[in-house]
């Protein structure tokens, strides 16, 4: 079918959302705009859907959401399931997409459980497990710009769908006509007959209790005098983060008013991403009037959190890797002090996260398990421990992109937990006369200065997707011998599952699922890794540099990043 024919079909059939018809009429004479909306169907990848909100098969809209939900519903029915839970965040049309998904689920004879207001992504994982659902959906585009929305699918264990389940769902979706192959029920009628049910306050309260149970030192915040400024960045963290911090005893908590309430347009910041310093602009402006020990910022779906710590008259951002190090160091040391440390604790992290945790873990007989990038792989490791009745060994899971989880109550990163744990640590160290910055600097003094950076290269559109594929294919076939003057000691190709020693030519198997990732082990404990994003049109490079001083490490990191940029040719 030609692009014009597809446009005409959508103009005729996509009438339930008038915004879509208005958009199509506005662009119908713009050939490039039409092609971009119809040159492909928005793909349901291993994590679900993510794309620009708008009209067309290559956009996030009620029809692409409904088609995906029809496929997921058919999969759930095939495995004998009965119910699916739904959550959504502050994104544009998130509530509409969530209600659309509920209508499709109900029409397929399954029960849809849905929150009656926006909720953090981890609360979807919680609802799936708490309600005994067979799958879950959360409508969110995480930290992407406002023009995006997304759809994440979860299995009965509260993890995002496995690769096998995702592939089966994709098979169902591919056989569904977007207009004639989807079933719909009336939303209000389904609420009356039980096909759709609102998730109760009891489920929410039980989630908060489960988060609080992850505290190591429950009474440390009370009376510590910790001052916190918090911004939900217009997202879903506002209510649950404020509630948990209040309940653990943070008495001096101030919310950034200009970013307090939900707004999918994110009018006060360019990107709602707590990894970026710009996310703290409003909080710092607020802190100039009312100083605080910590600035906290959660992303729109509140699964990730960023932190800035007061140092003299300014605030220093703590990186995702640094916070993972701080959490692991604190939890291991405090549990040992309190006599609650397991005989062989476990920390789960990703292949692109800091190797500094390996040095800390040795002191506590802590096992480090590495996974592919994506928190669902960390969630799977928690499930494996549970299957072996060893869940008590689990201490922490984290990834460098500001995601942390300290308990098995959910199977996804959780900024509600993370905000609580960060405040617990900060309160404890404040009673010792230290800040979180003081502690991470002490760790660096002990083990060496580890600098970790990540750089992304945007490759949008048809040509961009091809450019990403060509770049990765070239790198898989032609590994560099040195990067920034440092010898490449080994190459880990996660697509072929082979690690090759560059000096000897010897190989060893990589025992992780195949993934389009390359890792270069360099001299002096430096590391460079490259992978295409699974959720965004980007190629990302990850760099680790280690030096005797911070300046040494920063110089090495800069050189590696610059050379990797040249090697990618983007």
NORQUIHU-V394425 format. One record per pair of residues at least 12 apart in sequence whose ideal C-beta (glycine too) atoms are under 10 Angstrom apart, sorted by the first residue. I is the first residue (numbers start at 1). J is the second residue. Records with the same first field share a line. If there is no record, write none. Layout:
# NORQUIHU-V394425
I: J, J
This chain:
# NORQUIHU-V394425
1: 38
2: 38
3: 31, 34, 35, 36, 37, 38, 39, 56
4: 28, 31, 34, 35, 38
5: 38
6: 34, 35, 37, 38, 39, 56, 57
7: 24, 25, 27, 28, 33, 34, 35, 37, 38, 55, 56
8: 24, 28
9: 38, 57, 178, 179
10: 23, 24, 37, 38, 55, 56, 57, 61, 63, 178, 179
11: 24, 25, 28, 55
12: 179
13: 63, 178, 179, 180
14: 55, 56, 61, 62, 63, 178, 179
16: 61, 62, 63, 66, 96, 100, 184
17: 55, 61, 62, 63, 93, 96, 100
19: 53, 54, 55, 61, 62, 92, 93, 96
20: 54, 55, 56, 59, 61, 62, 63
21: 55
22: 55
23: 37, 53, 54, 55, 56, 59, 61
24: 37, 54, 55, 56
25: 55
26: 55
27: 54, 55, 56
32: 461
33: 54, 56
34: 56
35: 56, 58, 461, 462
36: 52, 54, 56, 58, 59, 460, 461, 462
37: 52, 54, 55, 56, 57, 58, 59
38: 55, 56, 57, 58, 59
39: 56, 57, 58, 461, 462
40: 56, 57, 58, 462, 465
41: 56, 57, 58, 59, 64, 67, 173, 174, 178
42: 56, 57, 58, 59, 60, 61, 63, 64, 65, 67, 68, 150, 151
43: 58, 170, 173
44: 64, 67, 68, 71, 72, 151, 153, 161, 166, 167, 169, 170, 172, 173, 174
45: 166, 170, 534, 535
46: 153, 160, 161, 162, 163, 165, 166, 167, 169, 170, 374, 376, 513, 515, 534, 535
47: 142, 150, 151, 152, 153, 154, 160, 161, 166, 374, 375, 376, 534, 535
48: 68, 72, 137, 138, 139, 140, 150, 151, 152, 153, 154, 160, 161, 166, 169, 535
49: 64, 65, 67, 68, 97, 139, 141, 149, 150, 151, 152, 153, 173, 535
50: 140, 141, 142, 144, 148, 149, 150, 151, 152, 533, 534, 535, 536, 537
51: 64, 141, 144, 147, 148, 149, 150, 151, 535, 537
52: 141, 144, 145, 147, 148, 149, 460
53: 91, 92, 93, 94, 97, 141, 146, 147, 148, 149, 150, 264
54: 93, 147, 149
57: 178
59: 149
60: 91, 92, 93, 94, 97, 139, 141, 147, 148, 149, 150, 151
61: 93, 96, 97, 100, 149, 178
62: 93, 96, 97, 99, 100, 101, 103, 104, 182, 184
63: 100, 178, 179, 182
64: 97, 100, 151, 173, 178
65: 93, 96, 97, 98, 99, 100, 101, 104, 137, 139, 149, 150, 151, 182
66: 97, 100, 101, 103, 104, 107, 176, 178, 179, 181, 182, 183, 184
67: 104, 172, 173, 174, 176, 177, 178, 179, 181, 182
68: 97, 101, 104, 137, 151, 153, 169, 170, 172, 173, 176, 178, 182
69: 84, 86, 97, 100, 101, 102, 103, 104, 105, 107, 108, 112, 135, 137, 151, 153, 173, 176, 182, 183
70: 101, 104, 105, 107, 108, 172, 173, 175, 176, 177, 178, 181, 182, 183, 184
71: 104, 153, 168, 169, 170, 171, 172, 173, 174, 175, 176, 181, 182
72: 84, 101, 104, 105, 108, 110, 134, 135, 136, 137, 151, 153, 154, 161, 165, 166, 168, 169, 172, 173
73: 101, 104, 105, 106, 107, 108, 109, 110, 112, 135, 169, 172, 182, 183
74: 108, 168, 169, 171, 172, 173, 175, 176, 181, 183
75: 134, 135, 153, 161, 165, 166, 168, 169, 170, 171, 172, 173
76: 105, 108, 110, 133, 134, 135, 155, 156, 165, 169
77: 108, 109, 110, 134, 172
78: 168, 169, 172
79: 134, 135, 155, 156, 165, 168
80: 134
81: 110, 111, 133, 134, 135, 155, 156
82: 109, 110, 111, 132, 133, 134
83: 105, 110, 111, 112, 113, 128, 131, 132, 133, 134, 135, 136, 156, 197
84: 101, 102, 104, 105, 106, 108, 110, 111, 112, 113, 114, 128, 131, 133, 134, 135, 136, 137, 153, 154, 156
85: 105, 111, 112, 113, 114, 115, 123, 124, 125, 126, 127, 128, 129, 130, 131, 132, 133, 134, 135, 136, 137, 138, 154, 158, 197, 199, 203
86: 98, 99, 100, 101, 102, 105, 112, 113, 114, 115, 119, 124, 127, 128, 133, 135, 136, 137, 138, 139, 196, 199
87: 113, 114, 115, 117, 118, 119, 120, 121, 122, 123, 124, 125, 126, 127, 128, 136, 137, 138, 139, 140, 152, 154, 199, 236, 301
88: 101, 114, 115, 117, 118, 119, 121, 124, 137, 138, 139, 140, 149, 151, 236, 301
89: 118, 119, 120, 121, 124, 138, 139, 140, 141, 142, 149, 150, 234, 235, 236, 237, 262, 264, 299, 300, 301, 302, 303
90: 118, 140, 146, 232, 233, 234, 235, 236, 237, 238, 261, 262, 263, 264, 265, 266, 272, 300, 301, 302
91: 118, 139, 140, 141, 142, 144, 146, 147, 148, 149, 150, 234, 235, 236, 262, 263, 264, 265, 266, 272, 300, 301
92: 141, 146, 147, 148, 149, 263, 264, 265, 266
93: 139, 149, 264
94: 118, 138, 139, 140, 141, 149, 150, 151, 236, 262, 264, 300, 301
95: 114, 116, 117, 118, 139, 262, 264
96: 139, 149
97: 137, 139, 140, 149, 150, 151
98: 112, 114, 115, 118, 137, 138, 139, 151
99: 112, 114, 139, 187, 196
100: 139, 182, 184, 187
101: 114, 137, 138, 139, 151
102: 114, 137, 185, 187, 190, 191, 195, 196, 197, 198
103: 182, 183, 184, 185, 186, 187, 189, 190, 195, 196
104: 182, 183, 184, 185
105: 135, 137, 183, 185, 190, 195, 196
106: 183, 184, 185, 186, 187, 189, 190, 191, 193, 194, 195, 196, 197
107: 182, 183, 184, 185, 186, 190, 195
108: 182, 183, 184, 185, 195
109: 183, 185, 195
110: 133, 134, 135, 195
111: 131, 133, 134, 190, 194, 195, 196, 197
112: 133, 137, 185, 187, 190, 191, 195, 196, 197, 198
113: 127, 128, 130, 131, 132, 133, 136, 196, 197, 198, 199, 200, 203
114: 127, 137, 187, 191, 196, 197, 198, 199
115: 127, 138, 198, 199, 200, 203, 204, 236
116: 198, 199, 200, 201
117: 198, 199, 204, 236, 239, 262
118: 139, 140, 235, 236, 237, 238, 239, 262, 264, 300, 301, 302
119: 138, 199, 204, 207, 236, 237, 239, 240, 301, 302
120: 138, 140, 207, 232, 235, 236, 237, 238, 239, 240, 241, 298, 299, 300, 301, 302, 303, 410, 412, 413, 414, 415, 416
121: 136, 138, 139, 140, 142, 152, 154, 160, 236, 299, 300, 301, 302, 303, 304, 375, 410, 412, 413, 414, 415
122: 138, 158, 207, 211, 236, 240, 301, 302, 303, 375, 403, 405, 409, 410, 411, 412, 413, 414, 415, 416, 417, 418
123: 138, 199, 203, 204, 207, 208, 211, 236, 240, 301, 302, 303, 410, 412, 414, 416
124: 136, 137, 138, 139, 140, 152, 154, 158, 199, 301, 303, 410, 412
125: 138, 152, 154, 155, 157, 158, 159, 160, 207, 303, 375, 376, 379, 405, 409, 410, 411, 412, 413, 414
126: 158, 199, 203, 204, 206, 207, 208, 210, 211, 409, 410, 411, 412, 414, 416
127: 154, 158, 199, 203, 204, 207, 410
128: 154, 155, 156, 157, 158, 159, 410, 411, 412
129: 154, 156, 157, 158, 159, 210, 408, 409, 410, 411
130: 158, 199, 200, 202, 203, 204, 206, 207, 210, 409, 410
131: 197, 199, 200, 203
132: 156
133: 154, 155, 156, 158
134: 154, 155, 156
135: 153, 154, 155, 156, 161, 165, 169
136: 152, 153, 154, 155, 156, 158, 159, 160, 161, 412
137: 151, 152, 153, 154
138: 150, 151, 152, 153, 154, 160, 236, 301, 303, 412
139: 151, 152, 301
140: 152, 235, 236, 299, 300, 301, 302, 303
141: 264, 272, 300, 301, 535, 536
142: 235, 272, 273, 299, 300, 301, 302, 303, 304, 401, 535, 536
143: 233, 235, 271, 272, 273, 274, 275, 276, 279, 299, 300, 301, 303, 304, 306, 401, 402, 535, 536
144: 271, 272, 273, 299, 300, 535, 536
145: 266, 270, 271, 272, 273
146: 234, 263, 264, 265, 266, 267, 269, 270, 271, 272, 300
147: 264, 265
148: 264, 535, 536
149: 264
150: 301, 535, 536
152: 301, 303, 376, 412, 535
153: 165, 166, 169
154: 376, 379, 411, 412
155: 376, 379, 380, 383, 411
157: 376, 379, 380, 382, 383, 386, 411
158: 376, 379, 382, 383, 408, 409, 410, 411, 412
159: 374, 375, 376, 377, 378, 379, 380, 381, 382, 383, 410, 411, 412
160: 374, 375, 376, 377, 379, 380, 411, 412
161: 376
162: 376, 377, 380, 513
163: 376, 513, 514, 515
166: 376
204: 239, 240, 243
205: 243
206: 409
207: 240, 244, 409, 410, 414, 416
208: 240, 243, 244, 247, 416, 420
209: 247, 409
210: 407, 408, 409, 410, 414, 416, 417
211: 240, 243, 244, 247, 248, 406, 407, 409, 410, 414, 416, 417, 418, 419, 420, 421
212: 244, 247, 248, 416, 417, 420
213: 406, 407, 409
214: 331, 396, 405, 406, 407, 408, 409, 414, 417, 420, 421, 424
215: 244, 248, 406, 407, 417, 420, 421, 424
216: 327, 330, 331, 332, 333, 334, 335, 337, 338, 340, 395, 406, 421, 424, 425, 428
217: 330, 334, 335, 337, 338, 424, 425, 427, 428
218: 248, 249, 424
219: 248, 249, 424, 427
220: 248, 249, 334, 423, 424, 425, 426, 427, 428, 429, 430, 431
221: 245, 247, 248, 249, 250, 251, 420, 423, 424, 426, 427, 428, 430
222: 248, 249, 250, 251, 427
223: 249, 251, 427, 431
224: 249, 250, 251, 252, 293, 423, 424, 426, 427, 428, 429, 430, 431
225: 251, 252, 293, 427, 430, 431
226: 245, 249, 250, 251, 252, 253, 292, 293, 294, 423, 424, 426, 427, 428, 429, 430, 431
227: 250, 251, 252, 253, 254, 287, 290, 291, 292, 293, 294, 310, 426, 430
228: 245, 250, 251, 252, 253, 254, 255, 292, 293, 294, 295, 296, 307, 419, 422, 423, 426, 427
229: 252, 253, 254, 255, 256, 280, 282, 283, 284, 286, 287, 290, 291, 292, 293, 294, 295, 296, 297, 308, 310, 315
230: 242, 245, 250, 253, 254, 255, 256, 259, 260, 283, 292, 294, 295, 296, 297, 298, 305, 419, 423
231: 254, 255, 256, 257, 258, 259, 260, 268, 269, 274, 279, 280, 281, 282, 283, 286, 295, 296, 297, 298, 306
232: 255, 256, 259, 260, 261, 262, 272, 296, 297, 298, 299, 300, 302, 415
233: 256, 259, 260, 263, 266, 268, 269, 271, 272, 273, 274, 279, 280, 282, 283, 297, 298, 299, 300, 302, 306
234: 258, 259, 260, 261, 262, 263, 264, 265, 266, 267, 268, 269, 272, 300
235: 259, 261, 262, 263, 264, 266, 272, 297, 298, 299, 300, 301, 302, 415
236: 262, 298, 299, 300, 301, 302, 303, 415, 416
237: 296, 297, 298, 299, 300, 301, 302, 303, 304, 305, 415, 416, 419
238: 255, 259, 260, 261, 262, 298, 302
239: 302, 416
240: 298, 302, 414, 415, 416, 419
241: 253, 255, 296, 298, 302, 305, 415, 416, 417, 418, 419, 420, 423
242: 255, 260, 416, 419
243: 416
244: 416, 417, 419, 420, 423
245: 296, 416, 419, 420, 422, 423
247: 420
248: 419, 420, 421, 423, 424, 427
249: 423, 424, 427
250: 294, 419, 420, 423, 424, 426, 427
252: 290, 292, 293
253: 292, 294, 296, 423
254: 283, 286, 287, 289, 290, 292
255: 283, 286, 296
256: 268, 280, 281, 282, 283, 284, 285, 286, 287, 295, 296, 297
257: 282, 286
258: 282, 283, 285, 286
259: 272, 279, 281, 282, 283, 286, 297
262: 300
263: 300
264: 300
266: 300
268: 281, 282
269: 281, 282, 297
271: 299
272: 297, 298, 299, 300, 301
273: 297, 299, 300, 304, 306, 401, 402
274: 296, 297, 298, 299, 304, 305, 306, 307, 308, 317, 320, 401, 402, 415
275: 297, 299, 304, 306, 317, 319, 320, 400, 401, 402, 454
276: 297, 306, 317
277: 306, 308, 315, 317
279: 295, 297, 298, 299, 306, 308, 317
280: 295, 296, 297, 306, 307, 308, 315, 317
282: 295, 297
283: 295, 296, 297, 306, 308, 315
284: 308, 314, 315
287: 308, 310, 314, 315
288: 313
291: 310, 313, 315
292: 308, 309, 310, 315
293: 309, 310, 315, 423, 426, 427, 429, 430, 435, 436
294: 307, 308, 309, 310, 315, 318, 419, 422, 423, 425, 426, 427, 430, 435, 436
295: 307, 308, 309, 310, 315, 317
296: 308, 415, 418, 419, 422, 423, 426
297: 317, 402, 415, 419
298: 402, 415, 416, 418, 419
299: 402, 403, 415
301: 412, 415
302: 413, 414, 415, 416, 418, 419
303: 375, 402, 403, 404, 405, 410, 412, 413, 414, 415, 416, 417, 418
304: 320, 375, 399, 401, 402, 403, 404, 413, 414, 415, 418
305: 320, 323, 402, 403, 404, 413, 414, 415, 416, 417, 418, 419, 420, 421, 422
306: 318, 319, 320, 323, 402, 415, 418, 422
307: 319, 320, 322, 323, 326, 402, 418, 419, 422, 423, 426, 436
308: 436, 437
309: 422, 426, 435, 436, 437, 438, 439, 440
310: 435, 436, 437
311: 435, 436, 437, 438
315: 437
316: 435, 436, 437, 440
317: 437
318: 402, 422, 436, 437, 440
319: 354, 400, 402, 440, 450, 451, 452, 453, 454
320: 353, 354, 398, 399, 400, 401, 402, 403, 404, 452, 454
321: 349, 352, 353, 354, 355, 356, 357, 398, 399, 400, 401, 402, 440, 450, 451, 452, 453, 454, 542, 544
322: 354, 356, 400, 436, 437, 439, 440, 441, 443, 444, 450, 452
323: 398, 400, 402, 403, 404, 418, 421, 422, 425, 436, 440
324: 347, 349, 350, 353, 354, 356, 357, 396, 397, 398, 399, 400, 402, 403, 404
325: 353, 354, 356, 357, 359, 360, 398, 439, 440, 443, 444, 447, 450, 452
326: 360, 421, 422, 425, 426, 429, 436, 437, 439, 440, 443
327: 347, 357, 395, 396, 397, 398, 404, 405, 406, 418, 421, 422, 424, 425
328: 345, 347, 349, 354, 356, 357, 360, 361, 364, 366, 368, 395, 396, 398, 404, 406
329: 356, 357, 360, 361, 363, 364, 425, 439, 440, 442, 443
330: 396, 421, 422, 424, 425, 426, 428, 429, 436, 439
331: 345, 347, 364, 366, 395, 396, 406, 421, 424, 425
332: 345, 347, 360, 361, 363, 364, 365, 366, 395, 396
333: 360, 363, 364
334: 424, 425, 428
335: 364, 395
336: 363, 364
340: 392
341: 364, 365, 366, 395
342: 364, 365, 366, 390, 392, 393, 394, 395
343: 365, 392, 393
344: 364, 365, 366, 367, 390, 393
345: 361, 364, 365, 366, 367, 392, 393, 394, 395, 396
346: 361, 366, 367, 368, 369, 381, 382, 385, 390, 391, 392, 393, 394, 395, 396, 397
347: 360, 361, 364, 366, 367, 368, 369, 370, 378, 381, 393, 394, 395, 396, 397, 398
348: 367, 368, 369, 370, 371, 375, 377, 378, 379, 380, 381, 382, 384, 385, 394, 395, 396, 397, 398, 399, 405
349: 361, 368, 369, 370, 371, 378, 381, 396, 397, 398, 399, 400
350: 369, 370, 371, 372, 373, 374, 375, 377, 378, 397, 398, 399, 400, 401, 403, 542
351: 370, 371, 372, 373, 377, 399, 492, 494, 510, 512, 515, 517, 519, 527, 529, 531, 542
352: 370, 372, 373, 399, 400, 401, 452, 454, 517, 519, 527, 529, 530, 531, 540, 541, 542, 543, 544
353: 368, 370, 371, 373, 398, 399, 400, 401, 403, 452, 542, 544
354: 398, 400, 450, 451, 452, 527, 542, 544
355: 368, 370, 450, 452, 525, 527, 544, 546
356: 440, 443, 444, 447, 448, 449, 450, 452, 544, 546
357: 396, 398, 450
358: 370, 447
359: 443, 446, 447, 448, 450
360: 443, 446, 447
361: 395
364: 395
366: 393, 395, 396
367: 393, 395
369: 381, 382, 384, 385, 394, 397
370: 512
371: 397, 399, 512, 513
372: 494, 512, 513, 514, 515, 517, 531, 534
373: 399, 400, 401, 494, 515, 517, 529, 531, 533, 534, 540, 542
374: 399, 403, 515, 534, 535
375: 397, 398, 399, 401, 403, 404, 405, 411, 412, 413, 414
376: 411, 412, 413
377: 397, 399, 512, 513, 515
378: 394, 396, 397, 398, 399, 403, 404, 405, 411, 412, 413
379: 397, 405, 408, 410, 411, 412, 413
380: 411, 513
381: 394, 397, 411
382: 394, 397, 405, 407, 408, 409, 410, 411
383: 408, 411
385: 408
386: 408, 411
391: 407, 408
392: 408
394: 406, 407, 408
395: 407
396: 421
397: 411, 412, 413, 414
398: 413, 418
399: 413
400: 452, 453, 454, 542, 544
401: 413, 454, 540, 542
402: 415, 418
403: 415, 418
404: 417, 418, 419, 421, 422
405: 417, 418, 421
406: 418, 420, 421
422: 436
425: 439
426: 439
441: 550
444: 546, 547, 549, 550, 553
445: 549
447: 546
448: 525, 546, 547, 548, 549, 552, 553
449: 545, 546, 547, 548, 549, 550, 551, 552, 553, 554, 556
450: 525, 544, 545, 546, 547, 550, 553, 557
451: 526, 543, 544, 545, 546, 547, 550, 552, 553, 554, 555, 556, 557, 558, 560
452: 527, 542, 543, 544, 545, 546, 553, 557
453: 541, 542, 543, 544, 545, 554, 557, 558, 560, 561
454: 529, 540, 541, 542, 543, 561
455: 530, 538, 539, 540, 541, 542, 543, 561, 562, 564, 565, 568, 570
456: 533, 536, 537, 538, 539, 540, 541, 570
457: 471, 530, 532, 533, 537, 538, 539, 540, 541, 565, 568, 569, 570
458: 533, 536, 537, 538, 539, 570
459: 471, 532, 533, 536, 537, 538, 539, 570
460: 536, 537, 538
461: 537
464: 537, 538, 539, 570
465: 532, 537
467: 537, 539, 569, 570
468: 516, 532, 533, 537, 538, 539, 568, 570
469: 516, 532
470: 569
471: 530, 532, 539, 567, 568, 569, 570
472: 495, 516, 517, 518, 530, 531, 532, 539, 568
473: 495, 516
474: 567, 568, 569
475: 491, 493, 516, 518, 520, 530, 539, 567, 568, 569
476: 491, 493, 495, 496, 516, 518
478: 567
479: 491, 493, 500, 502, 518, 520, 567
480: 502, 520, 522, 528, 563, 564, 566, 567
481: 502
482: 502, 520, 522, 523, 563
483: 520, 522, 523, 526, 527, 528, 543, 559, 560, 561, 562, 563, 564, 566, 567
484: 522, 523, 526, 528, 543, 545, 555, 556, 557, 558, 559, 560, 561, 562, 563, 564, 566, 567
485: 522, 523, 556, 559, 560, 563
486: 520, 521, 522, 523, 524, 526, 528, 545, 556, 559, 560, 563
487: 502, 503, 521, 522, 523, 524
488: 500, 502, 503, 520, 521, 522, 523, 526, 528
489: 501, 502, 503, 520, 521, 522, 523, 526
490: 502, 503, 504, 506, 507, 508, 519, 520, 521, 522
491: 507, 518, 519, 520, 521
492: 508, 510, 512, 517, 518, 519, 520, 521, 527, 529
493: 507, 510, 514, 515, 516, 517, 518, 519
494: 510, 512, 513, 514, 515, 516, 517, 518, 519, 529, 531
495: 510, 514, 515, 516, 517, 518, 531
496: 509, 510, 514
497: 509, 510, 511, 512, 513, 514, 515
498: 510
499: 519, 521
501: 521
502: 520, 521
515: 531, 532, 534
516: 530, 531, 532, 534, 539
517: 529, 530, 531, 532, 540, 542
518: 530, 531, 541
519: 531, 542
520: 543, 560, 564, 567
521: 544
522: 543, 544, 545, 556, 560
524: 545, 546, 547, 552, 553, 556
525: 544, 545, 546, 547, 556
526: 543, 544, 545, 546, 547, 553, 556, 557, 559, 560
527: 542, 543, 544, 545, 546, 560
528: 541, 542, 543, 544, 545, 557, 560, 561, 563, 564, 567
529: 541, 542, 543, 544, 564
530: 542, 543, 564, 567, 568
538: 570
539: 568, 570
541: 560, 561, 564, 565, 567, 568, 570
542: 561, 564
543: 556, 557, 558, 559, 560, 561, 563, 564
544: 556, 557, 560
545: 557, 558, 559, 560, 561
